[in-house]
């Protein structure tokens, strides 16, 4: 291969090691046609020489080829580190195979595996680097001599493999091997049985060990065994509910590194590119901290290579694109210069030389004129990384005073009505008043997060009440360390928690019952719309193989988390309450669908199935209309298809009527009974034929007969928002056809408007508005609007869709309702959804909360929201009055 004069001059001026290799490997270089070669094949020593000798010849050839390709600008950083890592994998595998062959000739290399950690694991190996494997074996299949125990055989294989790689002769060495990353290296053998290793990582491993396994890879020996181990410990690495102590531990490692290498902190000659402030380690830790926080919920972030991780974090919105680009550019430059340092003498060094002549050699290798040019190139990147990492590390905010009097004064200055009462409450926390606060670690975490929390609570109209809500949450927590470390690590989340505690009592009470809901908010998708019904059902079915009772708990976990996240979207101002209402309905529909299918299967195990028959579930009310609130009941009607006189075919057969009534009772319990995972929904079945006096389940034929012959006007009005949500496509089509026929006019002729007017007046007498902002019951509110719509639907047979907004749009399009009722519906629905979160009593919220409610309503400020409410109520009142008095065409 011919090299440019400039390249050779740079190598000769900068690297004695490479210069020697060029002279020694002249024949090897002549054989290579170019840089675009299969490196493993190109460097192969060949012949019958011993493996160790082959590898010791191949390794410097790899180093030379990679260095020249790098310096020539042909190999980028990714190819450089990948090629070095591939050779390390190849050498380690061949050493293990040889070690097994030496002791048990002819045996397959089974039952012994190497897990690469660190830069080998992420394909980012340095030019001159150790490898850090963990060696594992399976005692049941490990090849061994008859006299050896599995443990003895494994250790001997490990020692032999390491010796093949590390031993030096005139050709040098292959790889330095560091086995100290295994569990308890001072006390454990160098090869570990796989079951013991799994047990350790599941139960006793230290937090930093989780971070190490972000970059783990099975690379040598029995790779299938290695992958089995990694799969077994995956939940240890990627936790859905995080131990935020791990984050603190990683950040503490950085602090200790900074202190220990203080002499390498000041940028200039002698600066440590790896450990110095703003160096390689801080880029890696920056990525790993975010991966640990978010990777448990987002598998796309579980990538081992640092730059790939930065890109994935930016794509998912966990870090900004600017941060990712800054860190990526710095990391690429730092690693490139690090390789230049190591090329000089094949030494594992990371520090810029102190001496000017040595610094000059490194600069020349990189194609720069002198050491000053190299420092000028690095300086802005070092400063940028240090600044970004400092924001992550976040020096602890000024702590709150320990002295009760000073603390009380601080609280009163922040706006707490009684600083003394607040100080006493905080003193209780500091004294370990609750189980979650009794450990020193928990109280230390509390102190770190308190300043930000208290500052957030002070934004409430009643900071004292917000403090008490936080107190109620702490009282129920089994452990508080995770919470406080999470809030310390993510100030934005601390602000969001303060907003919930200050302005959303409904969500604050949910947190007080289940503080684990906070974990949901670490996911950026928490503030995005929930998925489709099918996607939600699939998520709820994730535990379907664990049994019926476990499925009930899992569905509750998913529903409560989704419902909480949807509520937070309204309070945080990231979700339109109309979209949130639709999201609530999709979550509920998915839960009904999943639990209905599971309950049917569980019931059939004992009682079989009724041939030619199935359960149909109709959704009515707000669920039928696809727009729930945080606290909505589920209005359901249960029906069944087929012959009511049939009998089930199970071990304990039941007649169809009894069968489906018991099945529906089971389903209602599955939806409403509280389990260890909390409550789900209140189920209201009073809209069924004959109401509470009738059977819980009727046949579809009986349902149709009742609706055609005996149902009252109010029942037909309710039917206007009915839709099937459980049943086969054929069964749901059959039920939908019955609803369409009845609503289309196949029912008794009545004066719909007159009966509805009487019903609305009776409701107003017995169920007055809860407060001035009761969006449902206030005159001109949603109930008046619903009456206007349903009377018009039944009187005209038009606009017969269950979604109220769509129905209004259709009726207004035909001139049957005023056009301003659609925006009125949207405004009132937004008000209803938001009020259920911030002021469920229907009263005017505090001045501090009013801007949140105004924003949810799409209004500039609170006075504008009140003015718009008056306009909306007037529009609805006018429309309903016209229908009730028969002044609007087509209503009689």
C-alpha angles and dihedrals in degrees: 000000000000118000128200118256090238092055093049091047091053092049094047092047096045112029127044088180095056092041090057091048093050090055094042096045098042092125091049091051092048090055093056115089095197146323095279096084140120096266097202092053094042096054097041111132095206125187128088097291119134117276095248091055092047092052093046089055094044097048098064089044089056089047092050096045093046093046094051092045089049095047091045090055093241097111118054122208093269093055092044095053094038092053093048091047093048090054091049090051090048094048094046092049093049091048092053092046090050092047091054091045091051092057102032109023114212095013120136113248092248131140097028123089140172121217112201116217130183121019095345089056092054095041089248101115118163124243089251109020145140119242118229109205130167111218118214135178140190108225091206098061105020111125110241144156116264093248094051125087114223090255093051092047093049093051092048091050090049094049092049093049092050091047091053090055102039105037113108131215135153090302092055123235137302108226139341109237123207114189096176095105091075117104113287094347093188091062108025131077117254091252120049132201109249096235092053091048092051091049091051095051092045095051117013111024121125122244095252089057089065090057091049091058093057084082099038122132135170102237113157145028114009096007092179089059090049092051090049089056093048092049091050093054096039093104088054091057100037108041122181091206104040133219096227089193084080090062091050090048093054091048090048089054088058091050091051091047091051091050095044094048095040091137089061095050100082106080115241137068108353093028113150107232092194105041103020124107107279093016140122097290092055092053089051094046091046090058095041095050090055091044092053092048097048107018095082089068101029115051090188088075095057095097119134104211115086098226092044088052092051091051092048092048091052093047091052092047096245092122130018122264088239092055091048093049093047093049093044094051092046094047092050092051095043093050091046093052090043088059090050089054091051094045092063097074104350089256126149096239132141102180127098110243119264093213119078095224092053091046088051091056091054091047091050091051087057092049096254127134099236147339093278090059089052092051091047090052093051101038102079092046092051091050093048095050092046091052094049093046092047089058089053093044090046113189105245114270118250105287123240114258116271092210108093095220094049090045091051090051091049091051093049090049088055092053105266110150092221114025089180094058092045091049091052091051092050090046088056090053092048089050093055097253091165129047091245090060102046100093121083089234092055093049091047089052089048092055092051094052100036099085094056093042095050092046089053094048089052089068090069121100085235108028090176092061091047089052090053090051089054088048091053090052093049091049091061099042116108088204131010102188094088092049096050095043090049092051091047092049094046114040091179089060091049089055091048091050089051090051091052094048093045102042112015112059092173092059092039090057090049089053091048088057096041115015089177086081087080089071088068091065095063086073112086088214089066088086094049128085115277118251132261123294089257092051092047091048090052090052091050091049092058090102097038091116093058096072137270098285093049090049090055089054094045093050089051091050092052095043095047092047094048092045091050092047091050091051091050089055090062094046093044091049094237098111132055107234088230090060090042090053089053089047092053088052094049090051091050094046091051091050092050091048095049097043092044092054092046093046092049090052094045092048092048092058088070105026104024121217135298106247114243092008140099143175117263121194120199121200117212136172117025093344091053088049092049097238118103132167128224092269102032121143119227113246105207138171119198120210137163134212128226134033115345089207094058124108132222120252101224134113088270104034122202133190113258096252094049091040095057095040091055091043091052091049088054091049093048089052091048089054099042113024113101116238132182087282093058137252127324119188139333107237120213115195097168092111091071120110110295089006120235090348094061131075117281091239131031132181117263088246090054091046091052093047092050094048092048098044115019112019119114125232092259089056091053089048088054089047089060088077097041123120133161115250103168127049140063117301088256093049093047091048090052092051093045090052091055091051091049093050093049095046090044090063109280092129139082115301111248140161092259097182094049094048092045091050091053091048093050092050091050091050091050091054095049101032112037122180115285091223144339091283098047096136093194107045104026113108106272091022133125096289091056089047092049091050090051092050098044094046089051092047094050094042096049105025089228134119091028101170123123095229104091097209092051091047091053090049092051094047093045089049089059093046093249095118132026113270092233092068093079094061087040090056092049093049094048092046091052089049092050094048094046096043091054086063106037104026111010091171091067093241125134107274123235121281090254092055097043094083090055091052093044090052091050088054092050093247128136095231144343098277089052090051092052091047091050091048090054090051092049094048091050092051093050093044092051093048094047093046090053091051094043092052094043093244092127115079120254100020099109 
